[in-house]
Amino acid sequence: MKSPLHNCKRLCVILPSWIGDTVMATPALRALRKHLPNTHITLLGRAGLRTILSGLPFFDECVEHRMRGWLGPLSNLKPIRAINADAMLLFPNSMRSAVIAFASGARTRIGWNRQNRGWFLSHPATPPFMTTPHSSVDNYCDLTELALGAPILDRSVQLHCSVEELATGFRLLDGLPMPRVILNPGANRLDKRWPAANFAALAIALRDTCGAGVAVTGSAHERDIVDAIVSASNGAAISLIERDVTLAGLKGAIAQADLLISNDTGPRHIAAGLNTPCVALFGPTDHRYTTLHEPPSANNSATAREWLLVADPFLPKEVIANHVEKISRVDRISVGDVTHAAKQLLNAKLR
């Protein structure tokens, strides 16, 4: 049986909303380009995602559009219809994305049949039944496999840094001693944030035991927590906000850092896409929803690039961290455990 994308000339992929999810979609995008080398591939997503994916050879253009709210994307359909797509592939599971695909005029519309949105899809796919969390990487790849009619074996995430981004990142980290460590204390939810006092104590420990140069990053609305960490670090850390960090510059800085220590949020995935070692902290969000894969050619004995620390490492497999918030508080992760993981990754990189 022919795949839904057989003879597709113009494909539009609706991207997830969050930076981390978009990075987790890169294995699927890579597979689409591999199997559809002559298809014009357009990505449709909210502002900022073009910066994250810039330089990757998996698509021809990225159209940024207001994707939030029911009326946001539907208030101006002209740019969406101008894509003139034969087919739409929907990575988000929202009803909104299905309505956008239907309104685009594309005859082929492929997505998981969730939220009773099958009416808007030409090819509603039945999601697999899962008793434990399923990684978003696999969610996007499994849907893309159905669309292509071909398996996706390489499910490793991938990003690219331009010369300009690297130069900006170099400026952001200028003057920091080696090894250079970036702390990312923000998150879209307060309960995902490891305490600022812990980050400050961590910065001091890394300076005193490793001689590390520590930089703290965050968005403009996270300035308070970044300032609090820098102020409490006794000179062990600097603020990248004070150095006018941008998303493009953060990519360049992470690419050149020796280590990132981050809550469960976008920069963790940027580090993975750029092969920068990372200690990732998980509280009441189950890490299995964002499992990242090594390339098929990776040597199992190779040095680990990511060290996951969860609030309750003894949580039974059948229990999802999201459902037990009291025992999955992120502040249960100790400064000592994070320091140990950081030193292990730094030592492995310096070998």
PyMOL commands that set and color helices and strands:
alter all, ss='L'
color gray80, all
select helices_A, chain A and resi 19-24+26-35+49-53+71-74+78-82+95-104+118-120+136-148+163-172+190-192+196-210+220-232+247-256+266-273+287-290+321-323+330-332+335-350
alter helices_A, ss='H'
color red, helices_A
select strands_A, chain A and resi 10-14+40-45+61-64+87-90+108-112+123-125+180-184+213-216+237-239+259-263+278-282+306-310
alter strands_A, ss='S'
color yellow, strands_A
deselect
rebuild
show_as cartoon
